[in-house]
Amino acid sequence: MADNLRDVFQTTGSDPGGKESGSEPGQPTEQQVAPVPRNLLGTTEPLLLQMAEDANGSLRAWEVQVGDVNLPGKFDAAHLRDIHAHIMQDIYPKPGATRGDERLLAEQAVKADPSKTMPLEYDTRVGTNGEYITLLDAGKVNKRLDDLSGLLERENTLQGLDKKDFVAKLADYYTEYSHAAPFRAGNEHVLGVALNQIGVEAGYTVSPAAARHLREATDATLEAGVTSDKTRLIQVLDSVSTEAPGREAQARRHPTQWALPLEVSAEIKKRQAEEDLGQAGSKLAGRVGGVEGERFKESMRAIIAGDSAPEHLNVVRTAALRYAGPELAADIGRIERGTAFLDDYRRQEQQQGRLNDQQRVSPRESSRTVPSEITR
């Protein structure tokens, strides 16, 4: 992990404090892309750095995949730190710190020395087709990684699934991890190792390095939103996933190893819908002015905080329809999907609450099956 101000506050050819750039401390300009991180090559050229990451990262990843280096873990923040520290050791001076770690270190440094300002926060990157992709806020990264680890554990690391269901689940997790973008650089190689290790746990061989168009398919999914259709990403992952040989792998794929519904839980979908709305709403906010704009922003803040009351959903939906345009088509789609799901989720929660009240009044009815998609 980065352990001093130089690692957090310094980037190559940047003004991390935000004073000279004229922006507010800790706030980049709209859709500003992070500068090239300080690196062992001493380069400020992003293309050259990407080429070095690909070459060295692939070799280090191979060491893990063939067993020369053992990096076990639960696919949480601690596990991914270990992977990043090994994969990126030839590129960055102190690899292994997540964006969340760097945020925390910067906050501690500013608290200790008020003369310093927070470094700029970058929550976007440019996708392969030139579109901006909104990433998870740095302050939420570590918790999100640990939450995904917990969900994987509940799902027995995807053991007991046939190939079709395994790849579909893998695409869901890969989308979530990619949206979290745990590190400022090197995420693709780190998550490639994680995919390979998840495959081993589940009885499959997954070779992300051999996948054609994985980067493009992932970016297309993130641009459309984490709740969007993942057909293209599933096809790419399917092409590099095979049943691993041997009795142990066969046992891991046996259906008795899986004991949960295949559907993603409603709580996870709710969180994804709120994030999609937040990302799409941030693009629309600049177009909605006056009193309507204030109401829109107030409703967006409420939804992101978890309050999906009908009045908030209606404000956002109305603004989306009024200001829709070709360049916002994807974001309008995300708003429509998100508001529709949250509406349905709220109704089902109300139904669940009424049924629970009835069961408390009449214990004899407590064994009835609740017709709800909500997974507790």
Secondary structure, DSSP 4 states (H G I P E B T S, - for coil): ---SHHHHH-BTT--TTSTTT-SPTT-PPTTPPPPPBP-TT----HHHHHHHHHHHHHHHHHHHHTTSS-----SSHHHHHHHHHHHTTTTSSS----HHHHHHHHHHHHHH-TTS-PPPP--EEE-TTS-EEEPPPGGGHHHHHHHHHHHHHHTGGGTT--HHHHHHHHHHHHHHHHHH--SSS-HHHHHHHHHHHHHHHHTEEE-GGG-TTHHHHHHHHHHH-TTS--HHHHHHHHHTEEEPPSHHHHHHHSGGG--S-SSPPHHHHHHHHHHHHHHHHHHHHTT--HHHHHHHHHHHHHHHTT---HHHHHHHHHHHHHT--GGGHHHHHHHHHHHHHHHHHHHHHHHHHHHHHHHHH-GGGTTSPP------
